[in-house]
Amino acid sequence: ALVGALGVTSFTKQPPLRAPHYKYSFTSLSNVLSSWCQLEALKYISFPTQVLAKSSKMIPVMLMGKLISNKSYPAYDYVVAVVIGIGVTVFTLNSDESKSSDTTTSFSGILLIAGYLTFDSFTSQWQGHLFKEYKM
């Protein structure tokens, strides 16, 4: 795959990079850290907690969009994100699977899943910011 990629990039004209190279590193680093936090968190949190956190990902994505790109979302979008988060919480905590023996959750797991959500939402929002700023 590496040889093929090198061959394609060597023999075809590539568009110039518009953003400074170091700005791409933020996306790469946050993507790696997001994956690491997600996989590491599986050791410390229960499955219902994992599902709950991932299903509520809209909230950190909206907050990161506000922080990075100063995006504004209508109040309706915030209400929908919170209602979905509450609905998933109620559904997950009331399911039969959440009452099984695999319900251990530690503070380390919560921190790691929070890191996953933060880095993952940063990755997508930073890419969008670069595309918009440099018209890519």
Disulfide bonds with the S-S distance in Angstrom:
none
